[in-house]
Amino acid sequence: MNSSSENRSSGRPSPPINVMQLRPGMENVTVRVRVLNTTQPRTIETKKGARTISNAIVGDSTGRVEAVLWGEKVTALKTGDVVEIKGAWVTAYRGKVQLNIGRNTDITPLPGDSVSEEIPESEPRAAGGPPAPPRGRRGGFTKKRRGESIE
């Protein structure tokens, strides 16, 4: 039995892993990260009804990932925080890996030097999907205007 299924069945958080090791389907994940950016809470409609979420970009010396904070955790992270996140789960949304933080996730502040200040642009990949282009870039594609041909 591998460690991820042991952790799933026992409910205990795993030892800390690097951001680039995150894969959809992982549960009870522990990461130590620096918070690079956060958004204001907002309400979305899900299959289970209205939910309050916020987003953050978090990273370590291996890369960065989008975190989705649910419910009472929506204000738990602030830009610049260095934290250990225990009990998170990993999903994929629109081909991108997401770290989910909810009611049963623990967030513990760490000393500022616990996580590198140099966070690479690399992002973990969802299995089977193409690599996501870096945020804010068009990936070199040229948009075709009506009536024009691209050569």
C-alpha positions, -999 to +999 in steps of 0.1 A: +000+000+000+014+034-009+016+063+015-012+083-001-037+055+004-025+050+039-030+087+046-064+086+030-076+057+051-060+069+084-071+105+080-036+117+092-018+144+072+012+133+053+047+145+058+054+178+040+058+175+002+070+200-024+045+220-046+057+202-077+048+168-062+011+178-059-013+156-081-051+156-084-066+131-060-042+135-032-058+140+002-045+150+037-016+168+020+009+189+040+030+217+023+052+245+036+047+276+014+050+313+010+018+332+000+024+352-031-010+367-038-046+365-025-080+375-037-111+389-019-137+363-009-166+358-033-197+335-035-200+309-062-227+284-071-218+247-068-237+215-071-241+217-033-254+253-035-238+287-028-202+286-013-178+313-003-143+310-016-111+330-021-080+321-041-043+325-033-011+317-052+013+299-029+047+284-036+080+270-024+115+265-039+101+240-065+071+260-079+038+276-073+001+265-073-033+281-069-049+275-036-087+276-031-099+285+003-134+274+013-159+287+038-145+298+071-109+296+057-114+323+030-094+349+050-069+325+065-040+335+042-024+369+036+001+379+010+036+374+024+026+348+050+049+317+053+028+288+065+025+251+069-008+238+055-019+204+068-049+184+057-054+200+023-066+181-008-057+184-045-080+187-075-077+198-111-098+226-126-096+235-162-064+214-165-046+231-136-037+216-103-054+233-073-046+230-036-079+231-016-081+244+020-113+238+040-128+234+074-105+205+085-073+220+071-048+234+096-027+265+088+003+272+110+025+303+107+062+295+101+093+317+104+098+338+073+131+321+064+114+286+064+105+289+027+126+304+000+118+339-012+127+327-047+096+310-061+099+297-096+071+301-122+068+263-126+034+247-118+025+211-111+007+194-140-026+176-139-020+141-154-028+138-190-033+175-196-010+199-215+012+221-195-005+253-185+009+285-200+024+309-175-002+334-161-005+366-181+011+353-212-005+341-244+020+313-251+031+327-285-003+322-302-014+349-326-050+358-327-066+357-361-089+386-370-119+380-392-109+379-428-071+376-421-050+346-426-021+337-404+010+325-422 
